[in-house]
Amino acid sequence: MQGITGLWQLSGDRKVAIHENMDYDLYYVRNISFSLDVAILLETVLFAFRGI
């Protein structure tokens, strides 16, 4: 699944290459829900406002 953000982008593991850190994608696929999508989106907005 492709999008503008995801768990990997919000994690502290951003220094690791994305292809080496697919656990976040697998977690998302196994636990997909509207509330998880909203949580990811809200966290992305907070990161953007803080300038991280």
TAGIVEN-V967090 format. One record per backbone hydrogen bond with DSSP energy under -0.5 kcal/mol. NH is the residue of the N-H (numbers start at 1). CO is the residue of the C=O. Records with the same first field share a line. If there is no record, write none. Layout:
NH=CO ; CO
This chain:
10=6
11=7 ; 8
14=11
15=12
16=13
20=17
21=18
24=21
26=22
27=23
28=24
29=25
30=26
31=27
32=29
37=33
38=34
39=35
40=36
41=37
42=38
43=39
44=40
45=41
46=42
47=43
48=44
49=45
50=46
51=47
52=47
